[in-house]
Amino acid sequence: MSKQRVAVIGAGPGGLAAAMLLAHRGVDVTVFEKQPFVGGRTSRLEVGEFAFDRGPTFLNMPYILEEIFEETGRNLHDYVEMKQLEPMYDLYFDRGTRQLSMTTDRDQMYRAIEEQFPGNGEGYERFMSEQAIKLSKLMPVLQTAHDKLTDYVSLRVLKALPFLSIGKSLYDVLSEYFTSEELKYAFTFQAKYLGMSAWECPGGFSILSYMEHAYGVHHPIGGVNQLCHAMAKVIEEEGGVIRLGEPVERLLMDDQNVTGLVSGSVHYAFDEVVIGADFAHAMTSLVPDGKLSKWSPTQLKKKRYSCSTFMLYLGLDHVYEDVAHHSIHFADDYELNVKEMTQELKLSEDFSFYVQNASRIDPTLAPSGKSSLYVLVPVPNNLSGLPWETLQATMTERVLDALETRSPYRNIRQHIEVMEALTPEDWEAFGVYEGATFNLGHNLSQMMYFRPHNQFEELDNVWLVGGGTHPGSGLPTIFESARITTNLLRDRAGVGR
C-alpha cells in the first residue's frame, strides 16, 4: 500500500511542526516554501555580517515544542541551545527615565512592585494565583478543535466559561489586580503578541502575561529562527521533503475537492493539503474565484486584522552589555498610542517601541565586539493606506531619535555599521495580508468556532495551521495548531494512523 501524500504550503513554524509530526507518522510529506529559506515570519535575516530574527523574538512555554519533538522520539535541546532570561525584560516609562525589571522570581517581583507601586504587591500575588487556575481551565480549550457550535456546550468549554472573562477587556481584568496604570500596562502589553489593543483584547488573554511569569522567557542561541531550522532537520531525517524557492501558484480543484497544487507550472497530486501560509493571503491568492463564500476575498475584507510593525535591524560596532536582552518603551499616553494604531489607523507622534539586544548573551549573531540590535514599532496595518514608500526614511529617523532620547541607547547612531528597515508594505510583499503581522484579530467574533477551522470548512481535503486558525497567533498557540490539525488528519482522514 502506498503512503498517503500530504502537501504543506509554507515552511513557517506551524507548517514545519505539522510536517514533522506527519513525517514521523509515516506520511509522505512535501513542504512547499516560496522563499529560499525556512521560517516565514520566523526566519533568519542576514545583513552583511550581522544576523537577526526577522519576526518573533520572544519564546515562552517551550514545553509545547519539547512535547512535539518528544512525539518524534527526539529531544529539542539536542537541536537547539536555549537560555532562560533573567530578568525576562525591562520596561521603561516617562521617556525612559523609570525602569521596571520583570522577573520570574516571585519574591523579587513582589519587592520591585512594592518599591515602585506601593500597595500593588498583593494584587500581583493574587494575579499569579488566580491566573494559574485560569490557565489550567483554558488550556483544554486551546488544545482542541472548535469546528462545531456544539463545542460551546462541551464539558471543557463549560468548565472554562467562568474563567473567560466574557464582557471584559484585558485592561479591565488587570484593573481588578492593580491600581497603577503603568503596572496594568506591564501586564497587558502582551496583547501585542495578538496585535491588539489591551482595551479591546478579550479578558481571557490575561493568561499571556501569566505564562511569561510562570514559565519564563527563553532565547534560542542563533535566534528563535533556529526552532524552524531544527524542525526542518527533523522533517528531512524522517524522509520528508522541503522544496525551497518553490511558490504554490494555486490549488487544483475538482468542484470543492482539492486534489493537489500547482508550483512552477508543475501539477502535483496530493491526498490532503495543509495550508501554513498566512490565511487571508492564501485564500485570496491560491483559491480560484467563486470557490469560497464565508472566507471569500469580499468577506475577508470585512474582517478585523491585527496591527503591523515597522522594523529596524541594526548592525553595531559596539555591544551594549548593560542593557537588557528585551526592553519595551512605553509612549507617555500609551492608551492614545494604541487607539491611534488599532482604531484610527494613523501613526502616533509619540509611539511605543521594543528593542532586542540579543548579542549580549548570543555571540553567534555578530562578530566579536559587535552586536545585532532589533527594533520593532507597532504601527497600523495597510488598511490605513499609509504611504510607506515615502514614510520609511522619516520613520527611520524618528525611531533612531527615540532610541537616543528615550532609551539607554543614547549614542546609537555613531555605532551603526549596517541598517535595514522593513515596513508594513514589505510585510505584505512577504505574503502577509494587509501587512497584519499578527494575522486575523482575536476579538470574540473571530475566535474558536468563529476562526477559520483547523479542518477548513469550505474546501475538502484542506487543513489549516498557523496564526490564522484556532487557537490563534503566537508561537505556543501556533505549535498547538499543528498538533490539533495533525491529530484531526489522523482521526478524521486516517492520515498517519
C-alpha positions in Angstrom: 0.0 0.0 0.0 1.4 3.4 -1.0 1.9 6.1 1.6 -0.6 8.9 1.9 0.7 12.0 0.3 0.3 15.4 2.0 1.5 18.8 0.9 2.3 21.5 3.4 2.2 25.0 2.0 4.5 27.3 3.8 7.6 26.5 5.9 6.7 28.7 8.8 6.6 27.3 12.4 3.1 25.9 12.0 3.7 24.2 8.7 7.1 22.8 9.9 5.6 21.4 13.1 2.8 19.8 11.2 5.1 18.3 8.6 7.4 17.0 11.3 4.6 15.2 13.1 3.1 13.8 9.8 6.5 12.6 8.5 7.2 10.8 11.8 3.8 9.1 11.4 4.8 7.6 8.1 3.1 10.1 5.8 4.8 11.1 2.5 5.2 14.9 3.2 6.3 17.6 0.9 6.7 21.2 2.1 6.5 24.0 -0.5 8.1 27.3 0.5 8.3 30.3 -1.8 11.3 31.8 -0.1 14.7 30.3 -0.4 14.8 29.7 3.4 12.6 28.2 6.1 10.7 30.0 8.8 8.4 32.5 7.1 8.0 35.4 9.6 10.0 33.3 12.0 13.1 33.2 9.7 16.7 34.4 9.9 17.6 37.7 8.3 21.3 38.4 7.5 22.5 41.9 6.7 26.2 41.9 6.0 28.0 40.1 8.8 25.0 40.5 11.2 22.1 38.1 11.8 18.7 38.8 13.2 15.3 37.2 13.8 13.1 38.6 11.1 10.0 38.4 13.3 9.3 36.7 16.6 12.0 37.1 19.3 10.0 36.1 22.5 9.8 32.4 23.3 7.7 31.2 26.2 6.1 27.9 27.1 8.9 26.0 25.2 7.5 22.8 26.7 4.9 22.7 23.9 7.6 22.3 21.2 9.5 20.0 23.5 6.5 17.7 23.6 6.2 17.8 19.8 9.8 16.8 19.5 9.3 14.0 22.1 6.5 12.6 19.9 9.0 12.1 17.2 11.4 10.4 19.7 13.7 13.4 19.9 14.9 16.0 22.4 14.5 19.6 21.2 17.6 20.5 23.2 19.7 18.2 21.1 18.9 20.5 18.2 18.7 24.0 19.8 20.6 25.5 22.7 18.3 27.7 24.8 18.9 30.1 27.6 16.2 31.3 30.1 16.4 35.1 30.5 16.5 36.8 33.9 15.2 39.4 34.1 12.8 38.5 31.3 12.7 42.1 30.1 12.9 45.7 31.2 10.0 48.1 30.9 10.6 51.9 30.5 8.2 54.7 31.4 8.4 58.5 31.5 10.6 58.9 28.4 12.9 56.2 29.6 13.6 57.7 33.0 11.9 55.0 35.0 12.6 51.3 34.7 10.9 48.1 35.9 12.6 44.8 35.5 10.2 41.8 35.1 11.3 38.5 36.6 10.0 35.0 37.3 11.3 35.3 40.8 8.1 36.0 42.6 9.7 37.4 45.8 11.9 39.7 43.8 8.9 40.7 41.6 6.8 41.5 44.7 9.5 43.7 46.2 10.1 45.6 42.9 6.3 46.2 42.6 6.0 47.4 46.2 9.0 49.7 45.8 7.7 51.4 42.7 3.9 50.9 43.1 3.2 50.7 46.9 0.2 48.6 47.8 0.1 46.7 44.5 2.2 43.7 45.6 -0.9 42.0 46.9 -2.6 42.3 43.5 0.5 40.6 41.9 0.3 37.7 44.3 -3.5 37.4 43.7 -2.9 37.6 39.9 -0.4 34.8 39.9 -2.6 32.5 42.0 -5.8 33.2 40.1 -4.3 33.1 36.6 -2.7 29.7 37.3 -6.2 28.3 37.8 -7.5 30.2 34.8 -4.8 28.8 32.6 -5.5 25.2 33.8 -9.1 25.7 32.8 -8.4 27.4 29.4 -5.6 25.1 28.1 -8.0 22.2 27.2 -10.0 24.7 25.1 -6.8 25.9 23.4 -5.6 22.3 22.7 -8.7 21.0 21.0 -10.5 21.8 17.7 -13.6 24.1 17.7 -15.4 23.5 14.5 -18.9 22.8 15.7 -21.2 25.2 17.5 -22.0 22.3 19.9 -18.4 22.6 21.1 -19.6 25.6 23.1 -21.6 23.3 25.3 -18.9 20.7 25.7 -17.7 19.9 29.2 -14.3 21.5 28.6 -15.8 24.8 27.5 -18.4 24.8 30.3 -15.7 24.4 32.8 -13.7 27.2 31.2 -16.7 29.6 30.8 -16.4 31.2 34.3 -12.7 32.0 33.5 -13.1 33.5 30.0 -13.8 37.0 31.5 -16.6 37.4 28.9 -17.6 41.1 28.6 -14.3 42.3 30.0 -11.3 43.6 28.2 -7.7 42.6 29.1 -7.3 46.1 30.6 -10.5 45.6 32.7 -9.2 42.3 34.1 -5.8 43.8 35.1 -7.7 46.7 36.7 -9.0 44.1 39.2 -5.5 43.5 40.4 -3.6 46.8 40.1 -4.3 50.4 40.7 -1.3 51.8 38.9 -1.8 52.5 35.2 1.8 51.7 34.5 1.6 48.4 36.2 -1.5 47.5 34.3 0.4 48.2 31.1 3.2 45.9 32.4 0.8 43.0 32.4 -1.3 43.9 29.3 1.3 44.9 26.7 1.4 41.1 25.8 -1.7 41.9 23.8 0.9 42.9 21.2 1.5 39.2 20.5 -2.0 39.3 19.1 -1.6 42.7 17.5 -4.5 44.0 19.6 -5.3 46.8 22.0 -5.5 45.8 25.7 -8.7 47.9 25.8 -10.3 45.6 23.1 -8.5 42.3 23.6 -10.7 39.8 25.4 -10.0 39.5 29.1 -9.3 35.7 28.8 -5.9 36.7 27.4 -4.7 37.7 30.8 -3.1 34.3 30.8 -0.5 35.6 28.3 1.4 37.6 30.9 0.9 34.9 33.5 2.5 32.4 31.2 5.6 34.6 30.9 5.9 35.0 34.7 5.2 31.3 35.3 7.3 29.7 32.6 9.8 32.4 31.8 11.1 33.8 28.5 13.8 31.9 26.6 16.3 32.7 23.9 17.5 30.0 21.5 21.1 30.6 20.6 21.1 31.9 17.0 17.6 33.3 17.4 14.1 32.0 17.5 14.5 31.2 13.8 16.7 28.2 14.9 13.5 26.4 16.0 12.4 26.4 12.4 15.8 25.1 11.3 15.6 22.3 13.9 12.1 21.3 12.7 13.3 21.3 9.1 16.1 19.0 10.0 13.8 16.5 11.7 11.5 16.5 8.7 14.4 15.5 6.4 15.5 12.9 9.0 12.1 11.4 8.8 12.1 11.3 5.0 10.1 14.4 4.3 10.9 16.8 1.5 11.2 20.6 1.8 11.1 22.4 -1.5 12.6 25.9 -1.0 12.1 28.6 -3.6 9.0 26.9 -5.0 5.9 29.1 -4.5 2.5 27.5 -4.8 0.6 29.3 -7.6 -2.9 27.8 -7.0 -4.7 24.8 -5.6 -6.0 22.1 -8.0 -9.8 21.7 -7.6 -12.5 19.2 -8.5 -15.6 21.2 -7.5 -14.9 21.8 -3.8 -12.4 19.0 -3.5 -8.7 19.9 -3.5 -6.7 17.3 -5.4 -3.3 18.9 -5.4 -1.5 22.1 -6.3 0.5 23.9 -9.0 4.0 25.0 -8.4 6.3 26.3 -11.1 3.7 25.3 -13.7 4.0 21.7 -12.5 0.9 19.9 -11.3 1.3 17.8 -8.2 -1.3 15.4 -6.9 -1.8 15.0 -3.1 -4.3 13.3 -0.9 -4.5 16.2 1.6 -3.2 19.8 1.7 -2.1 21.6 4.8 -2.0 25.4 4.5 0.5 27.0 6.8 0.8 30.2 4.8 -0.9 33.4 6.0 -4.6 32.5 5.9 -6.1 35.5 4.2 -3.2 35.8 1.8 -3.6 32.1 0.9 -7.4 32.4 0.4 -7.1 35.4 -1.9 -4.1 34.0 -3.9 -4.4 30.2 -4.1 -8.1 29.5 -4.4 -9.9 30.0 -7.7 -12.6 32.7 -7.8 -16.1 31.6 -6.8 -15.0 28.7 -4.6 -15.4 30.4 -1.2 -18.3 32.2 0.4 -17.6 32.5 4.2 -13.9 33.3 3.6 -14.2 34.8 0.1 -12.0 37.9 -0.7 -15.0 40.1 -0.2 -15.7 38.6 3.2 -12.1 38.7 4.2 -12.0 42.4 3.6 -14.7 42.8 6.2 -12.8 41.0 9.0 -10.7 42.6 11.7 -6.9 42.3 11.5 -4.0 42.9 13.8 -1.7 45.8 13.7 1.5 45.7 11.7 5.1 46.5 12.6 7.8 48.8 11.4 11.2 47.2 11.9 14.8 48.3 12.1 17.7 45.8 12.0 20.9 47.5 13.2 24.4 46.1 13.0 26.5 47.9 15.5 30.3 48.2 16.1 29.5 48.1 19.9 27.9 45.8 22.4 25.5 47.4 25.0 26.4 44.9 27.7 24.4 46.7 30.5 21.1 46.8 28.6 18.5 44.0 29.0 18.0 41.4 26.3 14.4 42.6 25.8 13.1 46.1 26.6 9.8 47.7 26.0 9.5 51.5 25.9 6.0 52.9 26.5 4.6 56.1 25.0 3.6 58.7 27.6 0.0 58.3 26.6 0.0 54.6 25.9 -3.7 54.3 25.6 -3.8 57.0 22.9 -0.9 55.4 21.1 -2.7 52.1 21.0 -6.0 53.7 20.0 -4.4 55.6 17.1 -2.7 52.4 15.9 -5.6 50.0 16.1 -8.7 52.1 15.7 -7.8 55.3 13.9 -5.1 53.7 11.8 -2.7 56.5 12.0 0.9 56.9 13.1 1.3 58.3 16.6 3.5 61.2 17.2 4.6 59.5 20.5 4.9 55.8 19.8 5.9 52.8 21.9 8.7 50.5 20.8 10.5 47.3 21.6 14.3 46.5 21.4 16.0 43.2 21.4 19.7 43.3 22.4 20.5 39.6 22.0 24.2 39.9 21.3 24.9 40.4 25.0 24.3 36.7 25.5 24.5 35.3 22.0 27.8 35.6 20.2 26.6 33.9 17.0 24.7 37.0 15.7 27.6 39.4 15.1 31.4 39.4 15.0 33.3 39.8 18.3 32.9 43.2 19.8 29.8 44.0 17.6 26.1 43.4 18.0 22.8 42.9 16.2 20.1 45.1 17.5 16.4 44.5 16.6 13.9 47.4 16.9 10.1 47.0 16.5 7.4 49.7 16.4 3.8 48.6 16.3 2.1 50.6 13.6 -1.3 50.4 11.7 -1.7 47.7 9.1 -2.1 48.5 5.4 -5.8 49.1 5.7 -4.6 52.6 6.8 -3.3 53.4 3.3 -0.2 55.0 4.8 2.4 55.7 2.1 5.3 53.8 3.4 7.4 54.3 0.3 7.7 58.0 1.4 7.3 57.4 5.2 10.1 54.9 5.6 13.0 57.4 5.7 11.2 59.7 8.1 10.1 56.9 10.4 13.7 55.5 10.5 14.9 58.8 11.8 12.1 59.1 14.3 12.9 55.6 15.7 16.7 56.5 15.9 15.7 59.7 17.7 13.6 57.7 20.2 16.4 55.3 20.8 18.8 58.1 21.6 16.4 60.2 23.8 14.2 57.6 25.4 16.3 54.5 25.9 19.8 53.5 27.1 21.0 53.5 23.5 21.9 57.2 23.7 24.7 57.3 21.1 23.5 54.6 18.8 23.8 56.5 15.5 27.6 56.6 15.9 27.8 52.8 16.2 25.7 51.8 13.2 27.6 49.9 10.6 24.6 48.4 8.7 20.9 49.1 8.8 17.8 47.6 7.2 14.2 48.7 7.6 11.0 46.6 7.0 7.7 48.4 6.6 4.1 47.1 6.6 4.2 47.2 2.8 7.3 44.9 2.9 5.4 42.5 5.2 2.6 42.4 2.6 5.0 41.7 -0.2 6.4 38.9 2.0 3.0 37.3 1.9 1.2 38.8 4.9 -2.3 40.0 4.2 -2.6 43.8 4.5 0.8 43.7 6.4 -1.1 42.5 9.5 1.8 40.7 11.1 -0.2 39.0 13.8 -2.9 37.7 11.5 -6.7 37.9 11.9 -7.8 39.9 15.0 -8.6 37.9 18.2 -11.9 39.6 19.1 -14.5 37.1 20.3 -16.3 37.1 16.9 -13.1 35.7 15.3 -12.0 33.1 17.9 -12.6 29.4 18.4 -15.6 28.3 16.2 -15.6 31.7 14.5 -12.0 31.5 13.5 -11.1 29.5 10.3 -11.4 25.9 11.3 -8.3 23.6 11.5 -10.2 21.3 9.2 -11.1 24.0 6.7 -14.8 24.2 6.4 -15.1 25.4 2.8 -12.8 23.1 0.9 -12.4 19.3 1.1 -9.0 17.8 1.9 -7.7 21.2 3.2 -6.4 21.7 6.7 -5.0 24.8 8.4 -2.2 25.6 10.8 -0.7 28.8 12.0 -1.9 32.0 13.5 -5.0 32.3 11.2 -6.7 29.2 12.6 -7.6 28.0 16.1 -6.1 28.7 18.7 -4.5 31.8 17.2 -1.3 33.9 17.0 1.9 33.5 19.0 4.4 30.7 18.8 3.0 28.4 21.5 -0.5 28.6 20.0 0.8 28.1 16.5 2.6 24.9 17.7 -0.7 23.8 19.3 -2.5 24.4 16.0 -0.1 21.9 14.4 -0.9 19.3 17.0 -4.6 19.9 16.7 -4.6 19.7 12.9 -2.3 16.6 12.6 -4.5 14.8 15.1 -7.6 15.7 13.1 -5.9 14.4 10.0 -5.2 11.1 11.8 -8.6 10.8 13.4 -10.9 12.1 10.6 -9.0 11.3 7.4 -6.9 8.4 8.7 -3.6 10.2 7.7 -0.7 8.9 9.7 -2.8 6.5 11.7 
